[in-house]
Amino acid sequence: MKNKVTKKDCMEAIKYLFEMGYVEEMTTDKKYYTKILLKKVANDYNIELIDEDHEDWQEEITGYTKNEDGVLIKNEK
């Protein structure tokens, strides 16, 4: 393994960044890319991340939303 990271390390990072809300303090680009990495790690460990305060974060950041088929569509302004 090239990058030694334990599950405990990942869980601490998720708790720190996501659960404690530090992701929300980030600028738009930092928040977007950090959430991508958080979601990947959560998927690897079969954890569902529920962002109760900002469920629409992807829409806010990218200007796209997913339709019922999971396809991203551009929001009309």
Buried (B, 14 or more C-beta within 10 A) or exposed (E): EEEEEEEEEBBEBBEEBBEEEEBEEBEEEEBBEBBEEBBEBBEEEEBEEEBEEBEEBBBEBEEEEEEEEEEEEEEEE
